[in-house]
Amino acid sequence: MMMTIKVMVMMMMMMMMMMKMVMVMVMMMVIMMMMMMMMMMMMIMCLQTVCHRLGIDTGDRLQKNTTKRKFLITALPNDEEVTVSIQCLK
């Protein structure tokens, strides 16, 4: 009987240690995700600043609440159908 109580206590202690380790890992993951979000926000702010200084109007495309749209292209046109004009900037 005494041995089983010791074993049970040891198992409980091991479970508690494992739970602490899991909690620490979850906290580390949350911190890493927060850091990644902050880095993404800083990158967007830098991109907005560069675009603004170059005079490129981004409108609301870099905002969080902007509706993003994607279009599926099924086929590319032939080379004869596409006209390309090159303009040199001075």
Residue pairs with C-beta under 8 A, 6 or more apart in sequence:
44 62
47 62
48 58
48 62
51 57
51 58
52 58
60 66
